[in-house]
Amino acid sequence: MSPSRQRNIPLETAEMLAVQALAFIAQDGERLGRFLAVTGLGPAQIRDAVKEPGFLAGVLDHLAADEALLVAFAEHVAIDPATVAAAREVLAGGAWKREVP
């Protein structure tokens, strides 16, 4: 069962989870450094980036790309790691589907 079918997450909840994920990343210098390196952002640019469409989905993508980071975050906020994927799907406007000719 896909995460979106597993949980029906409201947009506000998905946004809140992504903000918690960003705060979790920012709490550790090494995690934050990796995040900034991957995104190409500087620390001062994060506030503006949060306002951009897709940024919060990107935060959850970053989390999901590193299983150890994902599990650590899920334990930190006491959620099932699959909830991150479901929230990311909501923030990105739905699951990506390949168009088949």
C-alpha distances in whole Angstrom, upper triangle without the diagonal:
4,7,8,6,6,10,13,15,19,20,23,21,19,23,24,21,22,26,25,24,27,29,28,28,32,33,33,36,34,31,32,34,31,30,33,33,30,30,34,35,38,38,40,37,34,35,36,32,30,32,30,27,25,26,24,21,23,23,20,19,22,21,18,20,22,19,22,23,19,20,23,22,19,22,25,23,21,18,14,14,11,13,15,12,11,15,16,14,16,19,19,19,15,13,15,15,18,21,21,25
4,5,5,6,9,11,13,16,18,20,18,16,20,21,19,19,23,23,21,24,27,25,26,29,30,31,33,32,28,29,31,28,27,30,30,27,27,31,31,34,34,36,34,31,32,32,29,27,28,27,24,21,22,20,17,19,20,16,16,19,18,15,17,19,18,21,21,17,18,22,20,18,21,23,21,20,16,13,13,9,11,12,9,8,12,12,10,13,16,15,15,12,10,12,13,16,18,20,23
4,5,5,6,9,10,13,15,17,15,13,16,17,15,16,19,19,18,21,23,22,23,26,27,28,30,29,25,27,29,26,24,27,28,25,25,29,29,32,31,33,31,28,29,29,26,24,25,24,22,19,20,17,15,17,17,14,14,17,15,13,16,18,16,19,19,15,16,19,17,15,18,20,18,17,13,10,10,6,7,9,6,5,9,10,8,10,13,13,14,11,10,13,14,18,20,22,26
4,5,5,6,8,11,12,15,14,12,15,17,15,16,19,20,19,21,24,23,24,27,29,30,32,31,27,28,30,28,25,28,30,26,26,29,29,32,32,33,31,28,28,28,26,23,24,23,20,18,19,17,14,17,18,14,15,18,17,15,18,20,19,22,21,18,19,22,19,17,20,22,20,19,15,13,13,9,9,10,8,5,8,9,7,8,11,12,11,8,8,12,13,17,19,21,25
4,6,7,10,13,15,18,16,15,18,20,18,19,23,23,22,25,27,26,27,30,32,33,35,34,30,31,34,31,29,32,33,30,29,33,33,36,36,37,35,31,32,32,29,27,28,27,24,21,23,21,18,21,22,18,19,22,21,18,21,23,22,24,24,20,21,24,22,19,22,24,22,20,17,14,15,11,11,13,11,8,12,13,11,11,15,15,14,11,11,14,15,18,21,22,26
4,7,9,13,15,18,15,14,18,19,17,18,22,21,21,24,26,24,26,29,30,31,34,33,29,30,33,30,28,31,33,30,29,33,33,36,35,37,34,31,32,32,30,27,28,28,25,22,24,21,18,21,21,17,18,21,19,17,20,22,20,22,22,18,18,21,20,16,19,21,19,17,13,11,12,9,9,12,10,8,11,13,12,13,16,17,16,14,13,16,18,21,23,25,29
4,6,10,12,14,12,11,15,16,14,16,19,19,18,22,23,23,24,27,28,29,32,32,28,29,32,30,27,30,32,29,28,32,32,34,33,34,32,29,29,30,27,24,25,25,22,20,22,19,17,20,19,16,18,21,19,17,20,22,20,22,21,18,18,21,18,15,18,20,17,16,12,11,12,9,7,10,10,7,9,12,11,10,14,15,15,13,13,17,19,22,25,27,30
4,7,10,12,10,10,14,15,14,16,19,19,19,22,24,23,25,28,29,31,33,33,29,30,33,31,28,30,32,30,28,32,31,34,33,34,32,28,28,29,26,23,24,24,21,19,21,18,16,20,20,17,19,22,20,19,22,24,23,25,24,20,21,23,20,18,21,22,18,18,14,14,15,12,10,12,12,8,9,12,10,9,12,14,13,12,13,17,19,22,25,27,30
4,6,8,6,6,10,11,10,12,15,15,16,18,20,20,22,24,25,28,30,30,26,27,30,28,25,27,30,27,26,29,28,31,29,30,28,25,24,25,23,20,20,21,18,17,18,15,14,17,17,14,17,19,18,17,21,22,22,23,22,18,19,21,18,16,19,19,16,16,13,13,14,12,8,10,11,7,6,10,9,7,10,13,12,12,13,17,19,23,25,28,31
4,6,5,6,9,10,11,13,14,15,17,19,20,21,23,25,26,28,31,31,27,27,30,29,26,28,30,28,26,29,28,30,29,29,27,24,23,24,22,18,19,19,17,16,17,14,14,18,17,16,18,21,20,19,23,25,24,26,24,21,22,23,20,18,21,21,17,18,15,16,17,15,12,13,13,10,8,11,11,8,10,13,12,12,15,18,21,25,27,30,33
4,5,5,6,9,10,11,12,14,15,17,18,20,21,23,24,27,29,29,26,25,28,27,23,25,28,25,23,26,25,27,26,26,24,21,20,20,18,15,15,15,13,13,14,11,11,15,15,14,16,19,18,18,22,24,24,26,23,20,22,23,20,19,22,21,18,19,17,18,18,16,13,13,13,11,8,10,10,6,7,10,10,11,14,17,20,24,26,29,32
4,5,5,6,9,10,11,12,14,15,16,18,20,21,23,25,28,28,25,24,27,27,23,25,28,26,24,26,25,26,25,25,23,20,18,19,18,14,14,16,14,14,15,12,13,16,15,15,18,20,19,20,23,24,25,26,23,20,22,22,19,18,21,20,16,18,16,18,18,17,14,14,15,13,10,12,13,10,9,13,13,15,18,21,24,27,29,32,36
4,5,5,6,9,10,10,12,14,15,16,18,20,21,24,26,27,23,23,26,25,22,24,27,25,23,27,25,27,25,26,24,20,19,21,19,16,16,18,16,15,15,12,13,16,15,13,16,18,17,17,21,22,22,23,20,18,19,19,16,15,17,17,13,14,13,14,15,14,11,11,13,11,8,11,12,10,10,14,14,15,17,20,23,27,29,32,36
4,5,5,6,9,10,10,12,14,15,17,18,20,22,25,25,21,21,24,23,19,22,24,22,20,24,22,24,23,24,22,18,18,19,17,14,15,15,14,12,12,9,9,12,11,10,13,15,14,14,18,19,19,21,18,15,17,18,14,14,17,16,13,15,13,14,13,12,9,8,10,8,5,7,9,7,7,10,11,12,14,17,20,24,26,29,33
4,5,5,6,9,10,11,12,14,15,16,18,21,23,24,20,19,22,22,18,20,23,21,19,22,20,22,20,21,19,15,15,15,14,10,11,12,11,11,10,7,8,11,10,10,13,15,14,16,18,20,21,22,19,16,19,19,15,15,18,17,14,17,15,16,16,16,12,11,13,11,8,9,11,9,7,11,12,14,16,19,22,25,28,31,34
4,5,5,6,9,10,11,12,14,15,17,19,22,23,19,19,22,22,19,20,23,22,20,23,21,22,20,21,20,16,15,17,15,12,13,15,15,14,13,9,11,14,12,11,15,16,15,16,19,20,21,21,18,16,18,17,14,14,16,14,12,14,13,15,15,16,12,11,14,13,9,11,14,12,11,14,16,17,19,22,25,28,31,34,37
4,5,5,6,9,10,10,12,14,15,18,20,21,17,17,21,20,17,19,22,20,19,22,21,22,20,22,20,16,16,18,16,13,15,16,16,14,13,9,10,12,10,9,12,13,11,13,16,17,17,18,15,12,14,14,10,10,13,12,9,11,10,12,11,12,9,8,11,11,7,9,12,11,10,14,16,16,18,20,24,27,30,33,36
4,5,5,6,9,10,10,12,14,16,18,19,15,15,18,17,14,16,19,17,15,18,17,19,17,19,17,13,14,15,13,10,12,13,13,11,9,6,7,9,6,6,10,11,10,12,14,15,16,17,14,12,15,14,11,12,15,13,11,14,13,14,13,13,11,8,11,11,8,8,12,11,9,12,14,16,17,19,22,25,28,31,34
4,5,5,6,9,10,10,12,15,17,18,15,14,17,17,14,15,19,18,16,19,16,17,15,16,15,11,11,13,12,9,11,13,14,13,10,7,10,11,8,9,13,13,12,15,17,18,19,19,15,14,17,16,12,13,16,14,12,15,15,17,16,17,14,12,14,15,11,12,15,14,12,15,17,19,20,22,26,29,31,35,38
4,5,5,6,9,10,11,13,16,17,14,13,17,17,14,17,20,19,18,20,18,19,17,18,18,14,14,17,15,12,15,17,17,16,13,10,12,13,10,10,14,13,11,14,17,17,17,17,13,12,14,13,9,10,12,10,8,12,12,14,14,16,13,11,14,15,12,13,16,16,14,17,20,21,22,24,27,30,33,36,40
4,5,5,6,9,10,12,14,15,11,11,15,14,11,14,17,16,15,18,16,18,16,18,17,13,14,17,15,12,16,16,17,14,12,9,11,11,7,7,10,10,8,11,13,13,14,14,10,9,12,10,7,9,12,10,9,12,12,14,12,14,12,9,12,14,11,11,15,15,13,16,19,20,20,22,25,28,31,34,37
4,5,5,6,9,11,12,13,10,9,12,12,9,11,14,14,13,15,13,14,12,14,13,10,11,13,12,10,13,14,15,14,10,8,11,10,6,8,11,10,9,13,14,14,16,16,12,12,15,13,10,13,15,13,12,16,16,17,15,17,15,12,15,17,14,13,17,17,14,16,19,21,22,23,26,29,32,35,38
4,5,5,6,9,12,13,11,9,13,14,12,13,17,17,16,18,15,15,13,14,15,11,12,15,14,12,15,17,18,17,14,12,14,14,10,12,15,13,12,15,17,16,18,17,13,13,15,13,10,13,14,11,11,15,16,18,17,19,17,15,18,19,16,16,20,20,17,20,23,24,25,26,30,32,35,38,42
4,5,5,7,11,12,9,9,13,13,11,14,16,16,16,19,17,17,15,17,17,14,15,18,17,15,18,20,20,19,16,13,15,14,11,11,14,12,10,14,15,14,15,13,10,11,12,9,7,10,11,8,9,13,14,16,14,17,16,13,17,18,16,16,20,20,18,20,24,24,25,26,30,32,35,38,41
4,6,6,8,9,5,5,9,9,8,10,13,13,13,15,14,14,12,15,15,12,14,17,15,14,18,18,19,17,14,13,14,13,9,11,13,10,9,12,13,12,14,12,9,10,13,10,9,12,14,11,13,16,16,18,15,18,17,14,17,19,17,16,20,21,18,20,23,24,24,25,29,31,34,37,40
4,5,7,9,7,5,9,10,9,10,13,14,14,15,13,12,10,12,13,10,12,15,14,13,17,18,20,19,15,14,16,15,11,14,16,13,12,16,17,16,17,16,12,14,16,14,12,15,16,14,15,18,19,21,19,22,20,17,20,22,19,19,23,23,20,22,25,27,27,28,31,33,37,40,43
4,7,9,8,7,11,12,12,13,16,17,17,19,17,16,13,15,17,14,16,19,18,17,20,22,23,22,18,17,19,18,14,16,18,15,14,18,18,17,18,16,13,15,16,13,11,15,15,12,14,17,19,21,19,22,21,18,22,24,21,21,25,25,23,25,28,29,29,30,34,36,39,42,45
4,6,5,6,8,10,11,12,14,16,16,18,16,15,13,16,18,15,18,21,19,19,23,24,25,23,20,19,20,18,15,17,18,15,14,17,17,15,17,14,11,14,15,12,12,16,16,13,16,19,20,22,20,23,22,20,22,25,23,22,26,27,24,26,29,30,30,31,34,36,39,42,45
4,6,5,6,9,10,10,12,14,15,16,15,13,11,15,16,15,17,20,19,19,23,24,25,24,20,20,21,19,16,18,19,16,15,19,18,16,18,16,14,17,18,15,15,19,19,17,19,22,23,25,23,26,25,22,24,27,25,24,28,28,26,27,31,32,32,32,35,37,40,43,46
4,5,5,6,9,10,11,12,14,15,15,14,13,17,18,16,19,22,20,20,24,24,26,24,20,20,21,18,16,17,18,14,14,17,16,14,16,14,12,15,17,14,15,18,19,17,20,22,23,24,21,24,24,21,23,26,24,23,27,28,26,27,30,31,30,30,34,35,38,41,44
4,5,5,6,9,10,11,12,14,14,14,13,16,17,14,17,20,18,18,21,21,23,20,17,16,17,15,12,14,14,11,10,13,13,11,13,11,9,12,14,12,11,15,16,14,17,19,20,21,18,21,21,17,19,22,21,19,23,24,22,23,27,27,27,27,30,32,35,38,41
4,5,5,6,8,10,10,12,11,10,9,13,13,11,14,16,15,15,19,19,21,19,15,15,17,14,11,14,15,11,12,15,15,13,16,15,12,14,17,14,13,17,18,16,18,21,21,23,20,22,22,18,21,23,21,19,23,24,21,22,26,27,27,27,31,32,35,38,41
4,5,5,6,9,10,10,10,9,9,13,14,13,16,18,16,17,21,21,22,20,17,17,19,16,14,16,16,13,14,17,15,14,17,16,14,16,19,17,17,20,21,20,21,24,25,26,23,25,25,21,23,26,24,22,25,27,24,24,28,29,29,28,32,33,36,38,41
4,6,5,6,9,10,11,11,12,15,15,14,17,19,16,17,21,20,21,19,16,16,17,14,12,14,13,10,11,14,12,11,14,14,11,14,17,16,15,19,20,19,21,23,23,24,20,22,23,19,20,23,22,20,23,25,22,22,26,27,26,25,29,29,33,35,38
4,5,5,6,8,8,10,10,13,12,11,14,16,13,14,17,17,18,15,12,13,13,10,8,11,11,7,9,12,11,11,14,14,11,13,16,15,14,17,19,18,19,22,22,22,19,21,20,17,18,21,19,17,20,21,19,19,23,24,23,23,26,27,31,33,36
4,5,5,6,5,6,7,11,10,9,13,14,12,13,16,16,18,16,13,14,15,12,11,14,14,11,13,16,15,15,18,18,15,17,20,19,18,21,23,21,22,25,25,26,23,24,24,20,21,24,22,19,22,24,20,20,24,26,25,25,28,29,32,35,38
4,6,5,7,8,10,14,13,12,16,17,14,16,19,18,20,18,15,16,17,13,13,16,15,11,14,16,14,14,18,18,16,18,21,20,19,23,25,23,25,27,27,27,24,25,25,22,22,25,23,21,24,25,22,22,26,27,26,25,28,29,32,34,37
4,6,8,11,13,15,14,13,17,17,14,16,18,17,18,15,13,14,14,11,11,13,11,8,12,14,11,12,16,17,14,16,19,19,18,21,23,23,24,26,25,25,21,23,23,19,19,22,21,18,20,22,20,19,22,23,23,21,24,25,28,31,33
4,5,9,11,13,11,10,14,13,10,12,15,13,14,12,10,12,12,9,9,12,11,9,12,15,13,15,18,19,16,17,21,21,19,22,24,23,24,26,25,25,22,23,23,19,19,22,20,17,19,21,18,17,20,22,22,21,24,25,27,30,33
4,7,10,12,10,10,14,13,11,14,16,15,16,15,12,15,16,12,13,16,15,13,16,18,16,18,21,22,19,21,24,23,22,25,27,26,27,30,29,29,26,27,26,23,23,25,23,20,23,24,21,20,24,25,25,24,27,28,30,33,35
4,7,8,6,7,10,10,8,11,14,13,15,14,11,14,15,12,12,16,16,13,16,19,18,19,22,23,20,21,24,23,21,24,27,25,25,29,28,29,26,27,26,22,23,25,23,20,23,24,20,20,23,25,26,25,28,29,32,35,37
4,5,5,7,10,11,10,13,15,15,18,17,14,16,18,16,15,18,18,16,18,21,21,21,24,24,21,23,26,24,22,26,28,25,26,29,29,30,28,29,28,24,26,28,25,23,26,26,23,23,26,29,29,29,32,33,35,39,41
4,5,6,8,10,10,12,15,15,18,18,14,16,18,16,14,18,19,16,18,21,21,21,24,23,20,22,24,22,21,24,26,23,24,27,27,29,27,28,27,24,25,27,24,23,26,26,23,23,27,29,30,30,33,35,37,40,43
4,6,7,8,10,11,13,15,18,18,15,16,20,18,16,20,21,19,21,24,24,24,27,27,23,25,28,26,23,27,28,25,26,29,30,31,29,31,29,26,27,29,26,24,27,27,23,24,27,30,31,31,34,36,38,42,44
4,6,6,6,9,11,11,15,15,12,14,17,15,14,18,19,17,19,22,22,23,26,26,23,24,27,25,23,26,28,26,25,29,29,30,28,29,27,24,25,27,23,21,24,24,20,21,24,27,28,28,31,33,35,38,40
4,5,5,6,9,10,13,13,9,11,14,12,11,15,16,14,16,19,20,20,23,23,20,20,24,22,19,22,24,22,22,25,25,27,24,25,24,20,22,23,20,18,21,21,18,19,22,24,25,26,29,31,33,37,39
4,5,5,7,10,13,14,11,12,15,14,13,16,18,17,19,22,22,23,26,26,22,23,25,24,21,24,26,23,22,26,26,28,26,27,24,21,23,24,21,19,22,21,18,19,22,25,26,27,31,33,35,38,41
4,5,6,7,11,12,10,12,15,14,14,17,19,18,20,23,23,25,27,28,24,24,28,26,23,26,28,26,25,28,28,29,27,28,26,23,24,25,21,20,22,21,17,18,21,24,26,26,29,31,33,37,39
4,5,5,8,9,6,9,12,10,11,14,15,15,17,19,20,21,24,25,21,21,25,24,21,23,26,24,23,27,26,27,24,25,23,20,21,22,18,16,19,18,15,15,18,21,22,22,26,28,30,33,36
4,5,8,9,6,7,10,10,9,12,14,14,16,18,19,21,23,24,20,20,23,22,19,21,24,22,20,24,23,24,22,23,20,17,19,19,16,14,17,16,12,14,16,19,21,22,25,28,30,33,36
4,7,9,8,9,12,12,13,15,17,17,19,21,22,24,26,27,24,23,26,26,22,24,27,25,23,26,25,27,25,25,22,20,21,21,17,16,18,16,13,14,16,19,22,22,26,28,30,33,36
4,6,6,8,10,11,12,14,15,16,18,20,21,23,26,27,24,23,26,26,23,25,28,26,25,27,26,27,25,24,22,19,20,20,17,15,16,15,12,12,14,17,19,20,23,25,27,30,32
4,6,8,8,10,12,13,14,16,18,19,20,22,25,26,23,22,26,26,23,24,27,26,24,27,25,25,23,22,20,18,17,17,15,12,13,12,9,9,10,14,16,16,20,22,23,27,29
4,6,5,6,9,10,10,12,14,15,16,19,21,23,20,19,22,23,20,21,25,24,22,25,22,22,20,19,18,15,14,15,12,10,11,11,7,6,9,12,13,14,17,19,21,25,27
4,5,5,6,9,10,10,13,14,15,17,20,21,18,17,21,21,18,20,23,22,20,23,21,22,19,19,18,14,15,16,13,10,13,13,9,9,12,15,16,16,20,22,24,28,30
4,5,5,7,9,10,11,13,14,16,18,20,16,15,18,18,15,16,20,18,17,20,18,19,16,16,14,11,12,13,10,8,11,10,7,9,12,14,15,16,20,22,25,28,31
4,5,5,6,9,10,10,12,15,17,19,16,14,17,18,15,16,20,19,18,20,17,17,15,14,13,10,9,10,8,5,8,8,5,6,9,11,12,13,16,19,21,25,28
4,5,5,6,9,10,10,13,15,17,14,13,17,18,15,17,20,19,19,21,19,19,16,16,15,11,11,13,11,8,11,12,9,9,12,14,14,14,17,19,22,25,28
4,5,5,6,9,10,12,14,15,12,11,15,15,12,14,17,16,16,18,17,17,14,15,14,10,11,13,11,9,12,13,10,11,15,16,16,17,20,22,25,29,32
4,5,5,6,9,10,12,14,11,9,12,13,11,11,15,15,14,16,14,14,11,11,10,6,7,10,8,6,9,11,9,10,13,14,14,15,18,21,24,27,30
4,5,5,6,9,11,13,11,10,13,15,13,14,17,17,17,19,16,16,12,12,12,9,8,11,10,7,10,12,11,10,14,14,13,13,16,18,21,24,27
4,6,5,7,10,12,9,9,13,13,12,14,17,16,17,19,17,17,13,14,14,11,11,14,13,10,13,16,14,13,17,17,16,16,20,21,25,27,30
4,5,6,8,9,6,5,9,10,8,10,13,13,13,15,14,13,10,12,12,8,9,13,12,10,13,15,14,15,18,18,17,18,21,23,26,29,32
4,5,6,9,8,6,9,11,10,11,14,15,15,16,14,12,9,9,11,7,7,11,11,9,12,15,14,14,17,16,15,15,18,20,24,26,29
4,6,9,8,8,11,13,12,14,16,17,18,19,17,16,12,13,14,11,11,14,15,12,14,17,16,16,19,18,16,16,19,20,23,26,29
4,6,5,6,9,10,11,12,14,15,17,18,16,15,12,13,15,12,13,16,16,15,17,20,19,19,22,21,20,20,22,23,27,29,32
4,5,5,6,8,10,10,12,14,15,16,14,13,9,11,14,11,12,16,16,15,17,20,20,20,23,22,20,20,23,24,28,30,33
4,5,5,6,9,10,11,12,14,15,14,14,11,14,15,13,15,18,18,18,20,23,22,23,26,25,23,24,26,28,32,33,37
4,6,5,6,9,10,10,12,14,13,13,10,13,14,12,13,17,16,15,19,21,20,20,24,23,22,23,26,27,31,33,37
4,5,5,6,9,10,11,12,10,10,7,9,10,8,10,13,13,13,16,18,17,18,21,20,19,20,23,25,29,31,35
4,5,5,6,8,10,10,9,9,6,10,11,10,12,15,15,15,18,20,20,21,24,23,22,23,26,28,31,33,37
4,6,5,6,9,10,10,11,9,13,13,12,15,17,17,17,20,22,21,23,26,25,24,26,29,31,34,36,40
4,5,5,6,8,8,10,8,12,11,9,13,15,14,14,18,19,18,20,23,22,22,24,27,29,33,35,39
4,5,5,6,5,6,5,9,8,8,11,13,12,14,17,18,18,20,22,21,21,23,26,29,32,34,38
4,6,5,6,8,8,12,12,12,15,16,16,18,20,21,21,23,26,25,25,27,30,32,36,38,41
4,6,8,11,11,14,13,13,16,18,16,18,21,21,21,23,26,26,26,28,31,34,37,39,43
4,6,9,10,13,11,11,15,15,14,16,19,19,19,21,24,24,24,26,29,32,36,38,42
4,7,9,12,10,12,15,15,15,17,20,20,20,23,25,24,24,27,30,33,36,38,42
4,6,8,7,9,12,12,12,14,16,17,18,20,22,21,21,23,26,29,32,35,38
4,5,6,8,10,10,11,14,15,16,18,19,21,19,19,21,24,27,30,32,36
4,5,6,7,9,10,11,13,15,16,17,19,18,17,19,22,24,28,30,33
4,5,5,6,9,10,11,13,15,16,17,15,14,16,19,21,25,27,30
4,5,5,6,8,10,11,12,14,15,14,14,17,19,23,26,28,32
4,5,5,6,9,10,10,12,14,13,13,15,18,21,25,27,31
4,5,5,6,9,10,10,12,11,10,12,15,18,21,23,27
4,5,5,6,9,10,11,9,9,12,15,18,21,24,27
4,5,5,6,9,10,10,11,14,17,20,23,26,29
4,5,5,6,9,8,9,11,14,17,20,23,27
4,5,5,6,5,5,8,11,15,18,21,24
4,6,5,6,8,11,14,18,20,23,26
4,5,8,10,12,15,18,21,24,27
4,6,8,9,12,15,17,21,24
4,7,9,12,15,16,20,23
4,6,9,13,14,18,21
4,6,10,12,15,19
4,7,9,13,16
4,6,9,12
4,6,10
4,6
4
